[in-house]
Structures are given as C-alpha cells and as structure tokens.
Amino acid sequence: MLSTSEVELIRESFSAARQNREEFAADFYTQLFMTAPDVRSMFPDDLTSQGKKLTQLLAIAVSGLDNIDTLIEPMRELGARHIKYGVKAEHYPVVAEVLIGTLATVTKEIWTEAHASAWEKALNLVASTMLEGADEAAKRSAA
C-alpha cells in the first residue's frame, strides 16, 4: 500500500505532467518505441487518441489511490484486455520505466527521487494487478 505522502507525491507530479498533456503523452510514446520498438505494432499510427486514453487512465488511477480496492477490478479487466493486444509480462517493467522517465522529464522543476520511488511502488502494484487479470483471462480462454 502507498503512504499518504507517496500519494501526494504522485498527485503533485501527475498534476504537473497534465499541464503539458500533449507533450507528456507524445514524449511517453516516443521513449517507449525507442526503448521497446517491438511494441510499436500494438498501437495505431496516429497516437492522438491513445495519448488521451493514457492520460485518462492515469487520472483514474491517481484519483483512486486513496482507496486502492476500488482500482483492483478495473485494473484486472485492463490486464485481461491487454492480452488481446499482445502485451506480455515483460512489457510491464519497460512501460513503468519509460513512464517514470517521462514524468521526470516533463516535471523536472519539481521531480525528486521520492517522486520516482512513489511512482515505482504504485506502478508495481498496477502491473501486478493487471497481470493477475491477464493470467485469469488466459486460464479462462484455455479452459
């Protein structure tokens, strides 16, 4: 679970990143495709709507950090849907690393190691929950 101070750090940095929403999303996808070029085919050519989806999803997750239990089922469902796109377990740490790096770049005026640590903890929780949903979906489809 996240501490109150970790939640505050996440919210502070996400709020700052949202002020540059288009730059944030564009930077994220540029870095993701440079880091993991094999995932480029999972995304549409025009990333405008994808960038909006990313920002909206992060907004939902960040707003729900006070009551993580409300995020569990939606994150499991999201993990199950990501199987259809070809997402594998090894993609999750790459996405987390790129997301944290992008946040650090876009919010460099306020970013600290404490922000990075809080985001890493939160994204590990999100990834493990999404992977649970992906595993459950894979088992259901195999049965």
N, C-alpha and C positions, 0 to 999 in steps of 0.2 A: 504494500500500500504506500501511497505517497503522503508525505507530511504536508501540513498547511503551507509551510514555506516553499516546498517544492512546487505545489500547485500554483502559488503566487508567482514564482519564477517562470513557470510555463506560460501562465496567462499574460504576464508582462511582456515576454518575448514574442508570443504569438500576436498580441495586440500590435506591437511594433512592426512585426512582419506583415500584418494585414494592411497596414498603411501603404505598403508597397506591394499590394496583392499580385498585380500582373507581373512585376519584376520577380517577386518571390517564386511564383509558380513557374515562370519561364526559366529562371535560374535552376530551380529544382530539377526540371526535366532535362535541361542541358547537361547538368552534372550527372544525373542518373544515366543518361545514354552514353556519356563519356566513360563512366565507371563500369557500366554493365551494358555494352552495346547489344548483347543478345536479347535484352528485354524490349528493344525499340519496336519490334514487330507486334508486341502486345498492345500497342497504343495507336490511335488514329493519327493520320498525318497532321491534321490541324488539332493542336493541343489546347485551343482556347476553352472549349467546354470541359476538357479533362482538368485543366488548371482550376476552373471554378469548382469542379467536383472535389478536387483535393482540398481546396481551401474550406469548402463547406463541411467536408468530413472532419477535418482537423478542428473546425469551430465546434462541431457537435461533441467531439471527444474532449476538447478543452473545457467546454461548458459543463460536461458531466463528471469532471474529476472530483467534485465534492461527494458524489455518490456513484462510485465506480460500478456498483452492482447493476445500475441501470444501463451500463455500457456493454456488459458481458454478452448478452444475447445478440444485440446488433453487431458486435464485433465477430462473434462466431458465424453469423449469417454472412457477413462480409468475407470472412475467410473461405466459407463454402463457395461463394460466388467466384472468388479469385481462382479457384481450381480451373474453372471453365476458360479462364484467360491464359492458362499455362503457368501460373505463378507456382513456384516451388519453395520449399522451406529455406533454401539457401539465398533466396532473393530478399527475405525479410531483413537480415542484418545489413545488407547493402543499402536498402531503402532507408533504414534508420540512420546509417552513417551519412548518407547524402542529405537527408532531411536536416539532421543536426548541423552539418556543414553549411547548408544553405541558410538556415536560421542564423547561424553565427555570422555569416557574411552580410545578410540583409539587416541584421540588428547590431552591427558591430559597435555602435555607440554605447550600448547597454550590456552587451553579452559578456558573461563571465563563465568561469569553469563550473560554477554552481548551476548556471542555466543548462550547460551541456549535461551535467550529471542528472539533473531533474528530467530532462527530455529523454535521456538514455533509459532511465528507470521506467518512465511512462511508456516509451515505445517498446521496451522489452515486454511489458505487461500486455500491450496491444497485440504484439506479434504472437505471444504465446496463446492468447485467447483466439486470435484468428486461426492459428494453426490447429487448435482444438476443433474449431468448426470445420476446417478443411479435412482433418482426419475423420471426423464423424461423417461428413458428406461422402468421402471416399469409401468408407465402410458400408454406408447405405447403398451406394451405387454398385458395389461389388457383391452385395447380397442378393 
